[in-house]
Amino acid sequence: MFAFFNPVDLRFGENAISGVDFSLFGKKAFIVTGKGGSAKKNNAINDLVGSLNSKGISYEFFSEIEENPPFDLIDKGAGIFKSKECDFVIGVGGGSPMDAAKAISAAARMNKKVADLYEIKDQISTYPVVEITTTSGTGSEVTQYAVLTSYDGRKLGLRTKKLFPTLAIVDPKYTLTMPADVTITTGLDALSQLVESILSKINTPITDAMAVKGLELIKQSLHSVVREPSNITHRSNVALAATLSGITISQTGTTIVHALGYPLTSHIGIRHGLANMMTICQIVKNAAKFEPQRVKMATEVFGGTQGLCDFIDAIYPRPKLKLSDKDAEEFAREIDLKSGQVLNTPGIYDFEFVKEIYKSL
Ligand code: NAP
């Protein structure tokens, strides 16, 4: 028996925004974007504002979101949402503004600090959330997760069915402005999520089919899109792979690969998708001892585990981190060995195993 639940209304393709009637969500929108201004440069804001104006919908901008959005910004955004009496949230950007949009909507609706939502996550309500993605990686536009940074600097995932966005817009043309480093980082995040969803102990035949398709698209187009950043066919393939990766992890969750990456991001600033790449090969090799058929499915398109690792190395030569024993221990202590991410992963993972992985990086 397996279940599949993903209630997001997805619009994928060039000019996908044109068919959306934003008046269904209310009279005033709260638009959440990153602080770097990329949502304007890639024209997503121009298209969005045109659509809102055509329906007489007013809007407020909140353009302060940083990568790995901190709790403080969510609380601030929720406060402004309420004071401006908005009706719904539109997140425009990569995973950071999209996750922030979900969390702001919940914090505003519940009239609570975001930190308090973790305690009551299955009881929360939200305002409608529309996500317009401008990176090809996280799949956040179709997931029920918001990954945020706590007041004390830890990355914490908020997961509840209540956080599924109402509508997701994926238009590959918004990704054309991504510089090579963002294209690579985010594309590798999608790769990681697709592999992890196949490895996950709660895989399903539906997620397997989607993940294999996603991996084929990554194999076909990720290296090519770095070489030819203006090629809309390759951009579109990687965008579809990323959205598929979001749909798959919305069912299967991620694995210890993601859990191990969080301290690398919060303590030494390695971007999310690259942080996953630091450990994925070791975890896949370990998982093969327990679930060889799963690993075969996850790596077949690359010609096996070594082929997957070579594919990654060819696009992202992993740096040697040379963590001290003290750092390795500290990072290992942050991994909750009873979390779904760890329990989802084929293999046995204890403190010593995790510490040794960090020491090896
Ligand atoms: P991001 O943190 O949203 O953005 C990274 C950088 O890329 C920012 O400087 C951003 O600029 C820029 N950027 C975004 N779109 C661009 C475009 N089209 N052209 C040029 N630059 C662009 O990156 P991300 O990798 O998409 O998201 C990472 C976050 O998502 C992490 O916090 C991760 O934990 C989370 N995540 C969430 C899920 C989920 O299911 N919810 C899954 C995986 C990861 P701006 O400052 O202008 O935005």
Boltz pocket constraint, residues with backbone or C-beta under 6 A from the ligand:
constraints:
  - pocket:
      binder: B
      contacts: [[A, 33], [A, 34], [A, 35], [A, 36], [A, 37], [A, 38], [A, 39], [A, 42], [A, 65], [A, 66], [A, 67], [A, 68], [A, 69], [A, 92], [A, 93], [A, 94], [A, 95], [A, 96], [A, 97], [A, 99], [A, 134], [A, 135], [A, 136], [A, 137], [A, 138], [A, 139], [A, 140], [A, 143], [A, 144], [A, 145], [A, 146], [A, 147], [A, 148], [A, 174], [A, 175], [A, 176], [A, 177], [A, 178], [A, 179], [A, 182], [A, 185], [A, 186], [A, 189], [A, 246], [A, 272], [A, 273]]
      max_distance: 6.0
